[in-house]
Amino acid sequence: MTAVAPMNEFERRRRSKNVAVALTVGGFCLLFFLITVVRMGMRG
């Protein structure tokens, strides 16, 4: 391994954290959307 390895490890960790945050935000958006659709469907 070269001295670049720790930087690659840091970037990999940061990228996986970004993916986790994006999936969490996307999940909340999907949940909000589904709740809204269900509530609208119950009214009509």
Secondary structure, DSSP 4 states (H G I P E B T S, - for coil): --TTHHHHHHHHHHHHHHHHHHHHHHHHHHHHHHHHHHHHHHH-
